[in-house]
Amino acid sequence: MSLTGKKALVTGASRGIGRAVALKLALEGADLIVTATSLERAQKTAEEVSRLGRRAIPFKVDVGVTSEVEALFQLVTSEFGSLDILVNNAGITRDGLLMRMKDEEWDAVIDVNLKGTFACTREAIKLMAKAKSGRVVNISSVVGEIGNAGQANYCASKAGMIGFTKAVAREYAKRNITVNAVAPGFIETDMTGVLSDSVRDELLKQIPVNRFGSPEDIANAVYFLVSDLGSYVTGHVLAVNGGMHM
Ligand SMILES: NC(=O)c1ccc[n+]([C@@H]2O[C@H](COP(=O)([O-])OP(=O)(O)OC[C@H]3O[C@@H](n4cnc5c(N)ncnc54)[C@H](OP(=O)(O)O)[C@@H]3O)[C@@H](O)[C@H]2O)c1
C-alpha cells in the first residue's frame, strides 16, 4: 500500500466522487478525515473507511464558511498534527440561464466551489509548507475548460479552480508540494442523476467512449497524482472525460 502512514483530508466525501476518492486512498493505506455538510453522512463514509482497516474521522463542515474551515483544520492539527494530502472535492450546482441567474445562485456556487477550495488550501499549505511536503488535488470540471450553457456560475467556479491550481503550484513547488486539478467529464453521481434521459442522450453523443464515467475513474486519477507516481506532476489539469474534450 503506497500511501501507508499518509494523512489525508477529502472534502465532500459522503457520496459520489468524494466517497470513491476516500475509499481509494484508504485502500492504498491512508488515514483520513472525511467531511460532508451532515455529520451522519460523513460518518457513513468513515465507517466504510474503518472497515478497510484505516483510521477515519468524520467532520461536518460547510467549506464556503471560513470559520468552519478553520475549525476543520483545528481538528486536522489536533488529530493528525500534519497533512500529506488534501482533495478539494466538495462542490455544488445552481444551474440557470444567465439572464435569470440570481445573486444568491452565483454566490452559493462560487463560495463552495472556489472560495472553499481557497480556504481549505490556505490552511493545508501552512501545514505542508512546514513539513516541506504535500499533495493538493482540486476537483474541477470539463465544463470549466469548455463552458456549458446554463452553468455560468459553475463554469466560472471550475475555471477559477484551474487558475488557482496553477498559481499555488508555482508558489509552493520549491517546498515539494504539488498542486494539480482533475477535470472530470460527466460522472454517474447524484449531481448528474437529475439529468433527463434526453439530456443524457445528447451528452453521450459528445463522449467518444460512449459512456458516463464512474466515481472510481476519478478516484484512480486522484490516486496517481497523490502517490509517488505523480511526484513530478504539478500545475496540471488531468482530463478524465472519456475523450469529451481533447
Ligand atoms: N458528477 C459529475 O459529473 C462531475 C463532473 C465534473 C466535476 N464534478 C465535481 O466533482 C465534485 C464531486 O461531485 P459529485 O458528482 O460527487 O457530487 P455529489 O454527489 O453532489 O456530492 C457532493 C459532495 O459535496 C458535499 N458538499 C456539498 N456542499 C458542501 C458544502 N457547502 N461544504 C462542504 N461539502 C459540501 C456533499 O455533502 P452532503 O452529502 O452533506 O451534501 C457531498 O459530499 C464536485 O466538485 C463537482 O463539481 C462532478
The ligand as an SDF file (V2000), in Angstrom:
LIG
                    3D

 48 52  0  0  0  0  0  0  0  0999 V2000
  -20.6150   14.2910  -11.2510 N   0  0  0  0  0  0  0  0  0  0  0  0
  -20.0340   14.8680  -12.2820 C   0  0  0  0  0  0  0  0  0  0  0  0
  -20.3520   14.5890  -13.4390 O   0  0  0  0  0  0  0  0  0  0  0  0
  -18.9380   15.8730  -12.0680 C   0  0  0  0  0  0  0  0  0  0  0  0
  -18.2570   16.3390  -13.1970 C   0  0  0  0  0  0  0  0  0  0  0  0
  -17.2430   17.2550  -13.0400 C   0  0  0  0  0  0  0  0  0  0  0  0
  -16.8980   17.7030  -11.7880 C   0  0  0  0  0  0  0  0  0  0  0  0
  -17.5760   17.2530  -10.6980 N   0  0  0  0  0  0  0  0  0  0  0  0
  -17.1740   17.7760   -9.4090 C   0  0  0  0  0  0  0  0  0  0  0  0
  -16.8060   16.7150   -8.5620 O   0  0  0  0  0  0  0  0  0  0  0  0
  -17.1060   17.0340   -7.2100 C   0  0  0  0  0  0  0  0  0  0  0  0
  -17.9770   15.9520   -6.6180 C   0  0  0  0  0  0  0  0  0  0  0  0
  -19.1390   15.8300   -7.4190 O   0  0  0  0  0  0  0  0  0  0  0  0
  -20.2200   14.6810   -7.1970 P   0  0  0  0  0  0  0  0  0  0  0  0
  -20.8560   14.4840   -8.5040 O   0  0  0  0  0  0  0  0  0  0  0  0
  -19.6340   13.5490   -6.4650 O   0  0  0  0  0  0  0  0  0  0  0  0
  -21.2570   15.4920   -6.2730 O   0  0  0  0  0  0  0  0  0  0  0  0
  -22.3670   14.9900   -5.2320 P   0  0  0  0  0  0  0  0  0  0  0  0
  -22.6740   13.5600   -5.4220 O   0  0  0  0  0  0  0  0  0  0  0  0
  -23.4650   16.0010   -5.3530 O   0  0  0  0  0  0  0  0  0  0  0  0
  -21.6130   15.1680   -3.8140 O   0  0  0  0  0  0  0  0  0  0  0  0
  -21.2110   16.4450   -3.4130 C   0  0  0  0  0  0  0  0  0  0  0  0
  -20.4200   16.3430   -2.1360 C   0  0  0  0  0  0  0  0  0  0  0  0
  -20.0720   17.6720   -1.7240 O   0  0  0  0  0  0  0  0  0  0  0  0
  -20.5590   17.8950   -0.4060 C   0  0  0  0  0  0  0  0  0  0  0  0
  -20.9410   19.2920   -0.2230 N   0  0  0  0  0  0  0  0  0  0  0  0
  -21.9570   19.9620   -0.8240 C   0  0  0  0  0  0  0  0  0  0  0  0
  -21.9980   21.2320   -0.3910 N   0  0  0  0  0  0  0  0  0  0  0  0
  -20.9840   21.3740    0.5040 C   0  0  0  0  0  0  0  0  0  0  0  0
  -20.5180   22.4390    1.3040 C   0  0  0  0  0  0  0  0  0  0  0  0
  -21.1050   23.6470    1.2820 N   0  0  0  0  0  0  0  0  0  0  0  0
  -19.4620   22.2220    2.1270 N   0  0  0  0  0  0  0  0  0  0  0  0
  -18.8860   21.0150    2.1780 C   0  0  0  0  0  0  0  0  0  0  0  0
  -19.2770   19.9600    1.4470 N   0  0  0  0  0  0  0  0  0  0  0  0
  -20.3210   20.1340    0.6160 C   0  0  0  0  0  0  0  0  0  0  0  0
  -21.7450   16.9660   -0.2680 C   0  0  0  0  0  0  0  0  0  0  0  0
  -22.0150   16.7210    1.1080 O   0  0  0  0  0  0  0  0  0  0  0  0
  -23.5150   16.3830    1.6150 P   0  0  0  0  0  0  0  0  0  0  0  0
  -23.7380   14.9220    1.3800 O   0  0  0  0  0  0  0  0  0  0  0  0
  -23.5020   16.7470    3.0520 O   0  0  0  0  0  0  0  0  0  0  0  0
  -24.4450   17.2400    0.8080 O   0  0  0  0  0  0  0  0  0  0  0  0
  -21.2220   15.7430   -0.9950 C   0  0  0  0  0  0  0  0  0  0  0  0
  -20.3560   15.0210   -0.1790 O   0  0  0  0  0  0  0  0  0  0  0  0
  -17.7760   18.4140   -7.2400 C   0  0  0  0  0  0  0  0  0  0  0  0
  -16.8220   19.4170   -7.0020 O   0  0  0  0  0  0  0  0  0  0  0  0
  -18.2690   18.5160   -8.6660 C   0  0  0  0  0  0  0  0  0  0  0  0
  -18.3930   19.8340   -9.0810 O   0  0  0  0  0  0  0  0  0  0  0  0
  -18.5860   16.3490  -10.8140 C   0  0  0  0  0  0  0  0  0  0  0  0
  1  2  1  0
  2  3  2  0
  2  4  1  0
  4  5  1  0
  4 48  2  0
  5  6  2  0
  6  7  1  0
  7  8  2  0
  8  9  1  0
  8 48  1  0
  9 10  1  0
  9 46  1  0
 10 11  1  0
 11 12  1  0
 11 44  1  0
 12 13  1  0
 13 14  1  0
 14 15  2  0
 14 16  1  0
 14 17  1  0
 17 18  1  0
 18 19  2  0
 18 20  1  0
 18 21  1  0
 21 22  1  0
 22 23  1  0
 23 24  1  0
 23 42  1  0
 24 25  1  0
 25 26  1  0
 25 36  1  0
 26 27  1  0
 26 35  1  0
 27 28  2  0
 28 29  1  0
 29 30  1  0
 29 35  2  0
 30 31  1  0
 30 32  2  0
 32 33  1  0
 33 34  2  0
 34 35  1  0
 36 37  1  0
 36 42  1  0
 37 38  1  0
 38 39  2  0
 38 40  1  0
 38 41  1  0
 42 43  1  0
 44 45  1  0
 44 46  1  0
 46 47  1  0
M  CHG  2   8   1  16  -1
M  END
$$$$
